Amino acid sequence: MSHHVCLLGDANSVHVQRWANEMLARGWRISVVTARPHPIPGVEQIVLPPVTRSVDWLWRVSAARRAVEQLKPDIVHAHYITSYGYLAARCGRRPLVMTAWGSDLLLTPQRNIALRLLTAWTLSQADLITGDSPDLLSAAVKLRHGLRTALIHWGVDLARFTPVAWEAKPGFDAVSLRSWEPNYRIDVILQALARVRAERADVRLHLLGGGSQEAALRAQAASLGLGDAVQFHGRLDDAGMAAVLARCRLSISVPESDATSVSVLESMACGLAVIASDLPANRDWLDASALVPAGDVGRLAERWLALMQDGEHAAELGLRNAERIAFEGDRRTQMNAVDQLYRQLLAKGGRDHHGE
């Protein structure tokens, strides 16, 4: 009989869906306890009452505990420390793995002392913390010393996200794969586009991701006179994302805060040049020339224009990016490591409780 991993996380997240599918492919039985359901073939789901406010997570403990007790998994694995991680910690079932996503450790604990203490306690209940960048794992250890951590990034499906010949692309289109939420500063990208367009009328931008700021961003694009220069695609599946990336030469990701960005890695895998925020996680993957201060419209526009004006250099950067991901970014390698970590936890048959 297959060992059973219960994921606590948003089933409507492509990252949770990919994680579930990768573990299914490695022979694990997978279930998901979620407040945001979405069908995942082959995966049993137990749906919690909806969550509309952060405080709602505090009132979902009983429902989460009942779900986990019903499923009786061999391993519990929570995605996002300050929501599902908290619920998993309150469930009390071991072994317990938690994966940090970024803002849950880089931003939320900084809001006030209560959240910092609650996050530290949540972390202390885990047998293993995974994160996709060294600075994210460092943030975890600063909150709670003695944690067992593992650097696991989401990786790229190299069978789907592959380079397209530079000369086969119709123009110098740019793309942003980031969500239309405040942290990701799509407004900054639109302002920079307006400056670039003043110099290069042939520039085009594709916006993927979708989000709560859609109406405001569409209004901003209209007010800047961008017209046909911007295409709002919204959320696309992997095939749709790959199709847009195949048409583009530049990818832009300029959030205020971030861990390792899957969209940056996927863009690199497709052979695009990249402009990204100057954040620790991005420094691990990109040259300094690719980095701009978050929120700096002028620097973003300047770098964007420079790449358009020196297409040969941009092509070289894209090729280098694709080679880097082919060497280090394969999702299968990362998920094989997770498979081994799960098996190690089961082999130990218990846990060394770091907080006791």
Buried (B, 14 or more C-beta within 10 A) or exposed (E): EEBBBBBBBBBBBBBBBBBBBBBBEBEBBBBBBBBBBBEBEEBEBBBBEEBEEEEBBEEBBEBBBBBBEEBEBBBBBBBBBBBBBBBBBBBEBBBBBBBBBBBBBBBBBEEEEEBBEBBBBBBBBBBBBBBBBBBBBBBBEEBBEEBBBBBBBBBBBBEBBBBBEBEEBEEBBBBBBBBBBBBBBBBBBBBBBBBBBEEEEEBBBBBBBBBEBBEEBBEBBEEBEBEEBBEBBEBBEBEEBBEBBBBBBBBBBBBBBBBBBBBBBBBBBBBBBBBBBBBBBBBBBBEEEBBBEBBBBEBBBBBBBEBBEEBEEBBEBBBBBBBBBBEBBBBBEBBBBBBEBBBEBEEEEEBEEBEE
